[in-house]
Amino acid sequence: MSTSKKTYFASDIHLGVPDYESSLAREKRFVAWLDHIQKDADRIFLLGDIFDFWFEYKRVIPRGYTRLLGKIAELTDSGVPVHFFTGNHDLWVFDYLPREIGITVHKEPLTWEASGKKFLLSHGDGLGPGDGGYKFLKKIFTNKFLQWMFARLHPNFAIWLASKLSADSRQSNMLSEFLGEENEWLVRYAYEILNKEHYDYFIFGHRHIPIDISLKNGSRFIYLGDWITHFTYGIFDGHDFSLHSFKPSE
């Protein structure tokens, strides 16, 4: 990575909720951030739940998000790689977004290395101990036959139904403060990984709280926060990682 370039990280924008006006304002703010970082972005990692709900029918996609999709297409067309991690709200991203706007989609945790540093990147849902109920649901949601069955529903009904169900999941990840290392499943997951191999950074979304804590042997654990309450994002400048909050006047 060029020393003059930076890698940017963001997650949990949850476009589409709670209503059209609020989502549009948040989308414009996020696009303003993309405009702001475009001049020195080496690559951008979007770590899940960019949309509060997304499902691609063969010939239909959810309406809206024109500003965001256009901006990402502009970035990828200009040579800035944009990596999109599916989260628990937008895990039904298939081939439309890669083909139309040029993103690289990741459905599993990614090991990425830059400037001698090793990163583990993921949205974070379903990793670590506990949360057995969601892990069972994720197997259902990622079942190819059940996805095919869902696609048989009319989009007006299916997207309405899924949007209603997604609200409970979103609220469950927004209500809690940091629970401490022993009670945060993803922190425990990071320690399990560190018992096998070293990573300099573990970076996750999902929990909606901006956190940067030290683990063992110099490793760091980061929750990126969200764009509903905190408007936070991460930067790796080739030497160090830092969390920031975006204000439209920047």
Backbone torsions as a table, in degrees:
resi	resn	phi	psi	omega
1	MET	NA	132.7	178.5
2	SER	-60.6	140.1	-178.1
3	THR	-66.2	-19.3	179.0
4	SER	-89.5	-6.8	-179.3
5	LYS	-104.5	158.8	-178.1
6	LYS	-131.5	153.1	173.4
7	THR	-103.4	133.7	-176.4
8	TYR	-114.8	147.8	-177.4
9	PHE	-133.8	137.4	174.3
10	ALA	-152.8	158.7	178.8
11	SER	-157.1	167.8	168.7
12	ASP	57.0	57.4	172.4
13	ILE	-84.0	-31.7	175.5
14	HIS	53.3	50.7	178.1
15	LEU	-64.0	138.9	-179.9
16	GLY	114.7	-13.2	-178.6
17	VAL	-130.5	159.1	-3.5
18	PRO	-83.5	-12.4	178.2
19	ASP	-154.3	173.1	-175.0
20	TYR	-60.4	-46.2	-175.2
21	GLU	-65.0	-44.2	-179.8
22	SER	-66.0	-41.3	179.7
23	SER	-64.8	-41.2	-180.0
24	LEU	-63.7	-41.7	178.1
25	ALA	-62.7	-40.0	179.2
26	ARG	-69.0	-38.6	177.3
27	GLU	-62.5	-44.4	178.9
28	LYS	-62.2	-38.6	178.6
29	ARG	-66.0	-40.5	179.9
30	PHE	-68.4	-39.8	177.0
31	VAL	-65.2	-35.8	175.2
32	ALA	-61.5	-37.5	175.9
33	TRP	-64.8	-43.5	177.8
34	LEU	-61.2	-38.9	174.7
35	ASP	-60.5	-41.9	-176.3
36	HIS	-65.0	-37.8	-174.8
37	ILE	-92.6	-8.5	-172.5
38	GLN	-59.4	-32.5	-173.7
39	LYS	-67.7	-26.7	-177.5
40	ASP	-130.2	17.6	-179.0
41	ALA	-80.2	120.6	173.2
42	ASP	-81.0	-37.0	175.4
43	ARG	-165.2	162.1	-178.5
44	ILE	-131.1	130.6	175.6
45	PHE	-109.6	119.2	174.3
46	LEU	-104.0	108.8	-166.6
47	LEU	-96.6	47.3	165.6
48	GLY	98.2	156.2	-178.4
49	ASP	54.0	41.2	172.1
50	ILE	-67.0	-37.9	174.2
51	PHE	-109.0	144.9	176.6
52	ASP	-72.4	-25.9	171.2
53	PHE	-155.4	140.0	176.9
54	TRP	-148.8	129.7	172.7
55	PHE	-145.5	129.1	-179.9
56	GLU	-100.4	111.4	165.6
57	TYR	-75.7	168.3	-178.4
58	LYS	-61.4	-35.3	-177.2
59	ARG	-125.6	10.6	-177.8
60	VAL	-139.0	137.3	171.7
61	ILE	-126.7	160.8	178.7
62	PRO	-59.7	141.2	179.5
63	ARG	-75.8	157.0	177.6
64	GLY	101.0	-174.2	174.2
65	TYR	65.1	24.3	-176.6
66	THR	-61.1	-41.2	-178.6
67	ARG	-64.2	-44.7	-179.3
68	LEU	-65.9	-47.8	-177.5
69	LEU	-63.5	-39.8	178.0
70	GLY	-64.8	-39.9	-179.8
71	LYS	-67.0	-42.3	178.6
72	ILE	-64.0	-39.9	176.8
73	ALA	-61.5	-39.6	177.2
74	GLU	-61.8	-42.8	-179.9
75	LEU	-63.8	-49.2	-177.7
76	THR	-68.1	-35.6	177.1
77	ASP	-63.6	-30.7	-179.7
78	SER	-84.0	-2.1	176.6
79	GLY	101.6	6.7	177.3
80	VAL	-90.2	113.6	179.0
81	PRO	-67.7	133.9	175.8
82	VAL	-119.8	120.2	-178.9
83	HIS	-104.5	128.4	-175.5
84	PHE	-115.9	117.4	176.6
85	PHE	-97.6	128.4	176.5
86	THR	-70.7	137.8	175.1
87	GLY	-108.9	-173.7	-178.9
88	ASN	-71.2	-15.2	177.9
89	HIS	-97.5	-22.8	-178.0
90	ASP	-129.0	38.4	-178.6
91	LEU	-74.2	-9.0	178.9
92	TRP	-93.9	37.1	168.7
93	VAL	-84.0	125.7	-178.2
94	PHE	-115.5	-111.7	-173.3
95	ASP	-105.2	-9.3	-175.2
96	TYR	-65.6	-51.3	-176.6
97	LEU	-65.6	-42.3	174.6
98	PRO	-59.5	-43.2	-177.1
99	ARG	-73.2	-38.4	-172.2
100	GLU	-84.2	-40.5	-175.0
101	ILE	-119.3	-0.9	169.3
102	GLY	83.3	17.9	178.4
103	ILE	-78.0	160.6	170.1
104	THR	-103.2	122.5	-175.6
105	VAL	-96.9	135.6	175.7
106	HIS	-122.1	126.7	178.3
107	LYS	-107.3	-3.7	178.4
108	GLU	-131.0	162.9	176.1
109	PRO	-56.4	145.3	-176.5
110	LEU	-118.3	131.4	168.8
111	THR	-91.9	124.7	-177.9
112	TRP	-131.6	136.3	-179.7
113	GLU	-122.7	137.9	178.9
114	ALA	-155.4	136.7	176.0
115	SER	52.7	36.7	178.1
116	GLY	78.3	5.9	179.3
117	LYS	-108.6	144.9	-177.5
118	LYS	-114.1	126.5	-176.2
119	PHE	-115.8	143.9	165.7
120	LEU	-114.5	119.1	-174.1
121	LEU	-118.4	136.4	177.3
122	SER	-168.5	157.7	169.0
123	HIS	-62.3	-45.4	175.3
124	GLY	113.9	-14.0	-177.5
125	ASP	-67.2	134.9	175.9
126	GLY	80.7	3.2	178.3
127	LEU	-95.0	154.4	177.0
128	GLY	80.8	-178.4	-179.0
129	PRO	-74.4	163.7	175.4
130	GLY	77.0	-170.9	178.7
131	ASP	56.4	41.1	-177.0
132	GLY	-61.3	-34.2	-179.6
133	GLY	-62.7	-44.8	179.6
134	TYR	-68.7	-38.9	179.7
135	LYS	-60.0	-37.1	176.5
136	PHE	-66.7	-44.2	179.3
137	LEU	-63.3	-36.6	-179.1
138	LYS	-64.0	-36.3	176.5
139	LYS	-62.8	-36.5	177.5
140	ILE	-68.3	-47.4	-175.9
141	PHE	-65.1	-27.3	-178.4
142	THR	-97.5	3.9	177.0
143	ASN	-71.8	125.1	-174.8
144	LYS	-61.5	-41.0	-179.3
145	PHE	-66.5	-41.8	-179.5
146	LEU	-69.3	-32.9	173.1
147	GLN	-62.7	-41.1	177.8
148	TRP	-62.1	-41.4	179.3
149	MET	-64.7	-42.6	179.3
150	PHE	-61.2	-38.3	-179.8
151	ALA	-65.0	-15.3	177.4
152	ARG	-77.1	-17.3	177.4
153	LEU	-73.0	150.4	176.6
154	HIS	-66.3	136.2	-177.0
155	PRO	-55.0	-37.8	-179.2
156	ASN	-59.1	-43.1	179.8
157	PHE	-77.3	-44.9	-174.3
158	ALA	-63.0	-44.8	-178.7
159	ILE	-70.2	-36.9	174.8
160	TRP	-61.2	-47.5	-178.8
161	LEU	-62.4	-48.7	-177.7
162	ALA	-64.6	-35.6	179.1
163	SER	-65.8	-37.9	177.0
164	LYS	-64.6	-43.9	-177.9
165	LEU	-69.2	-30.1	-177.2
166	SER	-68.9	-23.2	-176.5
167	ALA	-61.3	-40.7	-179.2
168	ASP	-62.6	-43.7	-179.5
169	SER	-63.7	-42.5	-178.9
170	ARG	-63.5	-45.4	-178.6
171	GLN	-63.7	-35.9	-178.4
172	SER	-64.9	-27.0	179.9
173	ASN	-93.8	-5.4	-179.5
174	MET	-102.5	-20.9	-170.1
175	LEU	-76.9	-31.2	-171.4
176	SER	-90.2	144.7	166.1
177	GLU	-80.0	177.8	176.0
178	PHE	-59.9	129.5	-170.3
179	LEU	-94.0	1.1	-175.4
180	GLY	94.6	153.2	-172.7
181	GLU	-59.0	-35.8	-177.3
182	GLU	-70.7	-24.6	-174.0
183	ASN	-107.3	-3.4	176.4
184	GLU	-93.5	114.5	-175.1
185	TRP	-60.3	-36.9	-177.9
186	LEU	-73.3	-30.7	174.0
187	VAL	-66.7	-42.5	177.4
188	ARG	-63.7	-37.5	175.4
189	TYR	-61.1	-42.8	179.7
190	ALA	-62.2	-41.6	178.1
191	TYR	-64.3	-37.3	176.7
192	GLU	-61.9	-41.4	178.1
193	ILE	-64.9	-41.7	-178.0
194	LEU	-65.3	-23.7	175.2
195	ASN	-69.3	-16.3	-178.2
196	LYS	-107.7	-39.6	-179.3
197	GLU	-156.7	158.1	-176.0
198	HIS	-89.1	136.5	167.8
199	TYR	-127.4	142.5	176.6
200	ASP	-79.5	-34.8	-177.2
201	TYR	-139.0	134.6	167.3
202	PHE	-111.6	118.7	-176.0
203	ILE	-124.1	123.3	-175.9
204	PHE	-134.1	158.9	166.2
205	GLY	-103.3	-139.2	167.7
206	HIS	81.4	-43.7	-171.3
207	ARG	-92.6	-7.6	173.1
208	HIS	67.1	11.8	178.5
209	ILE	-121.2	130.9	177.4
210	PRO	-79.4	117.6	-176.0
211	ILE	-140.9	139.1	174.0
212	ASP	-137.7	106.5	-176.7
213	ILE	-125.8	156.2	178.4
214	SER	-89.8	135.2	172.9
215	LEU	-102.7	-146.8	-179.3
216	LYS	-95.2	157.3	174.8
217	ASN	56.2	35.1	175.3
218	GLY	83.0	0.6	178.5
219	SER	-74.4	150.8	177.5
220	ARG	-126.3	146.7	-178.5
221	PHE	-117.8	128.3	-176.0
222	ILE	-128.5	128.6	160.9
223	TYR	-98.9	130.1	-174.1
224	LEU	-78.0	-13.0	-175.6
225	GLY	86.0	-145.2	-179.9
226	ASP	-155.9	179.9	176.9
227	TRP	-116.6	23.3	173.0
228	ILE	-99.6	-42.3	-177.5
229	THR	-116.8	-42.9	-168.6
230	HIS	-100.9	-29.1	-178.5
231	PHE	55.0	48.1	-174.2
232	THR	-104.9	156.0	179.3
233	TYR	-152.7	164.1	-179.5
234	GLY	-114.5	152.5	175.8
235	ILE	-130.2	132.5	165.4
236	PHE	-113.6	117.5	-174.1
237	ASP	-97.2	11.1	-177.1
238	GLY	98.9	-14.3	178.8
239	HIS	-124.7	-40.1	-173.8
240	ASP	-148.3	160.6	176.9
241	PHE	-107.7	142.3	177.7
242	SER	-146.5	150.7	176.6
243	LEU	-99.6	143.9	-179.4
244	HIS	-140.9	161.8	173.4
245	SER	-117.0	133.5	-174.6
246	PHE	-93.9	130.2	172.2
247	LYS	-114.0	134.4	-174.8
248	PRO	-55.7	-22.6	-179.4
249	SER	-77.8	-7.9	-178.0
250	GLU	-61.6	NA	NA
